[in-house]
Amino acid sequence: MIKSSYTTRYITNEEYKEWDELVLQSPNYSIFDTTLWLGTLTSILKCDIKILGVFKENNLVGGIALNIIKRFGIKIAKTPPMSAFNSCHYVLKETQHKDKLGNKIQNILAVIADRLQNDFHYAIVTNHPDFKNVNAFKWKGWRQNILYSYSVQLNNVDLSLISASKRRQVKKAQKKLIAVEEIRDIVPVYDIIEQTYIRQNLKCPLTLDEMTDIYKKIKNNIVILAAKEPANGKCIAVDIAIIDCKRKYAYSLINAYDFESADSGANSLVLWEGIEFFKNKGLEIFDLGEAGELSKSSFKGQFYTELVPYYQVSKSNILFSIVWHLTKGKIARN
């Protein structure tokens, strides 16, 4: 470990206010690192979320939020569930010396990396796109992975700019009088969400009760847009987004559709109406999220999106690697 004037420890609940103040000042701020979001996940999903704080002379100057998992004697630190990021945070102070500022940031990140690789058999950090320098982790042998999200600049988009294919789908749904509206209940859309995950050979990450409770707890920051059939009002497509008022972002957390209505254009319509909805709310970015699969990438890329890179870093030891192979990777899954 490097000699440093910084110390690290996991903060207490009584220090959450200080953490929120730090996150708000951090250049890597996102709603996913606030105690509003983290506390909601902890109370409803019963996950073990801890915040590793970096201190200088007893002042909180940096840190990171982690979801702690213990399996087969293996300790894992991951990005919290349903979260786009768990970025490293630090406070920037005005200084004439850019090199000193850079060194200060690297020292904070170095003690975070040291503590994580000391406390866990496997650790993974998903940084916000504004966090671009992961050298402090790479110098300590961490692996770097570049991910991409699809972001819509809401001030610069109109229907004529999306792909001709998606424009036709939107107009097709409109001709069928499919309507998109904001709803305030998970029940009408949960089945199509669950079925969408099943079609991808995945388990839905949240139960109906969990999804409902999360919505009720932070409903001022969640928007549910549903496309409905005109005849019976049945929901056939949905997009659920979390609103980050400080950044003026909307993050799409869940996008799903009824397979039997796949040719209706409803899913394209619900995303386009989401773009219009958030634009009218004064937001600046609608982040459609990562698209690791080719089909998802193709779909999201047709809505006049920009590819935004962000950095994920991870570190594992030999014991974790052995258990990972023995469990065929199941040890690392949520």
N, C-alpha and C positions, 0 to 999 in steps of 0.2 A: 504493500500500500504506500502511496505517496505521502510525504509529510505535508500536512496542510493545517491552516488555521481554522478550517471548517470541520464541524462535527455533524454526525447524522444520527437521527433516532426517529422512531415512528411517533407521530404526534397524537395527542389525546383529543377527545371530543371537545374539551374546553378550549382547544386551540384552533378549532375549525374556522372561527371568525377570522383569525390571522391568515389561515390558508386561503380563504376566499379573497381577502384583500390582496394577497400575493398574486393569486391567479388573475385577478382583475387588472393588475399592473403588468403582468407578464406579456412579452411580445408574442407568446405562443398560446394566449388565452383561447379557451373554447368552453362552452357550457358543459361539456362532458367531464370536465375536471372540477366543477363547482360542487359544493356539498349539497346543493339542491338536487342535482342529478345523482351523485354518489350515495347520498343518504336515502334517496328513493330506492335505488337498487338494493342497498343493504337491508332496508326494512321489509321490502316486499319479496325479493328473491333470496333473502337470507344468505347472501354471499359475504365472504370475509374480505371486505375492502379496507385496506390500510393505506395511510399516506406517509411516505418516507420524507421527512423534513431535513433540510440542510440548514445548519445554524452557524452564525458567526457572532461570537460574544453574546450568546443567548437570543439573538435576533434571527427570526426565520427569513432566510434569503433565497431559498430554493426548495425544490422537492418534486415528487411524482406520486400519483395515485396508482395503486396496484390491486388486482384481485388475487388473493392468496388461495391456492389449492394444495391440498395434501393428499397424495394417493400412493399406496404401496410404500410408504416411508419416504416418498419423493416430495420435495417442496418446490412449488411452481409459482412464479409471479407473472401474471398476464394482464392484458388490457381488460378492464371490466366489461361484463356482458352488455350487448346492445350499444356499445360505445364506439364511435369512430376513432377516437384517439385516447391515449393516456400520456400526454406529452410531458417532457421535462419543463419545469418552470423556474424562473429566476427573475430577480428585480434588477432593472437597468437604472443606473444613476448617471446623471450628466457628468461627463468628464472630458477634458481636453485631449486625453491620451487614448486613442482608439485601441492601441496595442494592450494597454493595461486593462481596458474593459474586456477585450477578447480573452486575455489570460484569466480574468476573474470568472468569466462564464465557463471556460474550459476547466478551471479548478473545481467549480461547483458540479459540473457534469462528471468529472473524474471521480469525485467522492461518491456520487450516486452509483456510478458503474461499479466501483469497488465494493460498496455495501451490498448491492444486488447480487454480484457474483459470489460474495462471501455467504450470504444468507440463503441462497436458493440453488437448487440443482439445475434449474432452468428459469431464465427470465426473458421476457419479451416486452419491448416498449414500442408503441406506435405513435410517432410524433406528428404534431400538426404540420401542415404544409409550410407554415412560416418558419418552422424549425429546420434549418438547412445544413447545419454543421454538426455532423455526428462523429467527427474525428476523435473526440475524447473517448468514445466507445470503441472505435476501430483500433485505436492505439493499444487497447487492452484486450484485443483478440475477439471482439464481438463481431458477429456477422451482420452485414448490411443487406437489406432487401428494399427495393424501390417499388412502391405501390402507386396506383393512379386512381384518382376519383374523377368523375365527370361532372363538371360544374357549368351551370347556365348563368351568364351575366345578364341579370334581369333587365337592366337598363338598355341593353343592346339587342334584344330579341323581339321578333314578331313572327307571325305564322308563316310568312313568305320565306323565312330563313331556315326553317326546319326542312328535313329531306322531303322530296316529293312523295315518297312512299308513306311517311308518317302523316304528311299533310292530307293525303287521300284517306288514310285511316281515320283521322280526326273528322273530316267532312262526312265520311261514311257513317260514323257514329252519330253525328249531329243530324243527318238526314233521317236516321232511325229514331230520332227524338230521345236518344239516351241523354240523361241529364246528370251533371256532376254537382254535388252539393256537399257542404260541410256537415258532418253528423257528429253527434256527441255520445256515441255508444259503440263499444267494440262488438257486441253480440251480432249485429247484422252482417259483419264482415269477417268474423273469425273463421268460419268454415272455409271461405275461399283462401284465406291466409294459410291455414293449416294444409289444405290440399295443394297449394302452390309449393310448399316445402316438400310435401310427400312426392310430388312429381320430380323433384330434384334429388330424391333418395335421401332427404334430410328430415330430421325431426324438428318440428316447430320449436323455436327457442323459448317460447313463453306459453303457458297455459292461458285459457280464457280468463280465469280469475286474476292471474298475474298481470296480464295485459290491461285488464279493466282497472285494477288497483293502481297501476302506474299512471294510467290516464287520469284517474280521479285525483291522484296526489299532485300532479303537475299539469293539469289540463290547460292552464294558461300558456303553457309552452309546447303544447301538442296540437297538431291539426290533423284531422281525419277527413280526407276527401274521398267520396264514394261515387262511382258511376252506377246509375240505376236504370233498369228497364222501364219504359214508359207505361207498359200495360199493368204490371203488378208491383212496381217499386222495388223489385228484387235487386240487391247489390251484386254487380258482376265484375267490378274492378275497384281497387282501393289503393291509396297511397297514404301512409302515415308518416308525418314529418315532425321533427322537433325544431322549435324556433329558438334561435340564439339572437336575442334582441340587441345585445351589445355589438356583435359583429354584423348584424343585419343579414344573417344567414338563415336558410331553412335547410335542414338535413333530412333527406328521405331515408327513413329507417326500414320501412317495409313497403314493398310494392307487390301486389298480388292481383290475380284475375281468375275468373271462372273459366275452366278449360272449355266447357261447352259453348262459351260465348267468345272464344278466342278470335274469331273472324269478324266480330262486331265492330272492332275499332275502339272498344271501350277503354282498354288499357292505354292506348295512345292518347285518347281524349282526356283521361284522368290526369296524365302527366302534363299535357298542354294546359288544361284548366288550372293545374297546380302552379304552373309558370305564371299564368295571368293573375291568379289569386294572390300569390306572394308579391308579385310586382305591384299590384294595387295596394298591398299592405305597407309598401315603402321599403321592402327588403331589397337587398342588392344581389344576393347569390342564392340560387337553388342548387344545392349539392345533391346530385342523384346517387352518390355513393360509388364504391368500388365496383368494378365489373371484371371479376377474374375469369369468367367463362366467356367464350367467343360470342355466344348468342346474346348474353347480357350486354357485352361490350358493343355489339352491333346495334342493339335496341337503343341504349342510352346515347350512343354517339350520334344518333340522327336528330337530336333535339337542339342543334346548334350549341353543343357543349364544348368546353375546353378541357383538355387533359391536364390535370393538376397533380404533379408528383409529390409524394411524401415518403418519409423514411422510417422504416421499421428496423430495429436492431435487436439481436437476440444473442444469448450466451448459454451454453449448456456444458455440464461436466461429463466425465466418462460414465459415471453411474447412471445419469439420466439417459445417455445414449444407449447403454445396455438395456435398460428397462423399456426404452422407446422401441427397440428392435423386438424385444420379447412380447410386447403388447401390440405390435404392428401399428404403432403410432397412436393408439387409443389413449395413452397416458397424457398426451398433450391436447386432447380434444376437450371442448367445453362440456 
